[in-house]
């Protein structure tokens, strides 16, 4: 956000702190170029505020919560530092227990730091970072085996098969599902009108937009999932989300009973 603070100061004079009281959240949003990144960072920031139980009565209004956090932090810098340390200490213990990776912890920090920096909350980040575990630069990942994929899709949830097949063949990140709609899946057919693959439009309309491709098996799994939802009365169209929550598909009184 190079030059942003100086530009705002020139517009509103020396009353910058009063400006931030009602615009801390807007400054945070303004400092992020990508809409996808903004939503990702906002989720991390919400997680932080929830962990420290801050302003829970406004849980559904991130703008109010961010502005209130700035007001508290500007009034008492030590309080703001203490909240950050409390959160980082908890996450550091999770890294040590193997519950999350050091890279995940660093991603939390990016969101919190960006918010604090965007509204000039003075947190001693250099000192705090010294006590945190270092993130491994190269991930110790590998592609799943066929046996592992088969084991995953045996799980009794109709969403698992289309999710696994799509992610394995396209390589999309988990967060991409938050933006994928049925219109973003474009079947590719050959001269015999046979679906040989499908094109996937990821993060449509964002600067991070790109195309990927999925196998015909993945496309069929997605198509079957959408048709299943249609069979239970959902109006499926191009704007329908690829994934949704589960719902009851049997009548409590007349449907299948437990153990039948």
Secondary structure, 3 states (H helix, E strand, C coil): CCCHHHHHHHHHCCCHHHHHHHHHHHHHHHCCCCHHHHHHHHHHHHHHHHHCCCCHHHCCCHHHHHHHHHHHHHHCHHHHHHHHHHHHHHHHHHHHHCCCCHHHHHHHHHHHHHHHHHCCCCCCHHHHHHCCCCCCCCCCCCCCCHHHHHHHHCCCCHHHHHHHHHHHHHCCCHHHHHCCEHHHEEEEECCCCCEEEEEEEECCCCCCCEEEEEEHHHHHHHHHHHHHHHHCCCCCCCCCECCCCCCCCCCCCCCCCCCC
